[in-house]
Amino acid sequence: MTVAVRGFAIACVLAVLSACATPAPPQPPAAPPVNVEAMVAQIRFAAGAPEPREELAIQPLRDPVVESERAQARTAETEHRYADAVAALDRALVAVDDDPSLLQDRAEAALLVRDFDGAEKFAERAYAVGAQVGPLCRRHWATILAVRKLHDDAAGTTIAEQGFAACKVTAPPRY
């Protein structure tokens, strides 16, 4: 076999083999980055403030030890030290593990460190032990709603929207 024929034969074999190769599947588009600070701000805004005389809102008593840890968490959050905020709230939860407002703060801190499943669990627990009405209730459901939307959970999103709407309860008449 001459060199030219051998080169042609090798080229033909390579062409046949390359035709059999399957192309790599296209990569799915990357998910857009999540702006967790905006997500938390939106949750807090969605809750709104109670409208006196119009809406029932329960305000729990505050434990001074817990409030100190909360203040540290707020400071850490404003300084974008989210892991420190989580640590301060975790210390507060050791002292009082069934405070719905504290659990909600912890849920929002979980969002800031991108622990989305943890955020949903803290918000669900906060709702379970809380008054289930008012702005705090809306923060619980807004957190749950945000996580479920992030996970493209259509059925869960619908349930969260209904829970959010059910949090607004008219205050009893005052005479």
PyMOL commands that set and color helices and strands:
alter all, ss='L'
color gray80, all
select helices_A, chain A and resi 3-20+36-47+64-78+82-95+100-112+116-129+134-150+154-166
alter helices_A, ss='H'
color red, helices_A
deselect
rebuild
show_as cartoon
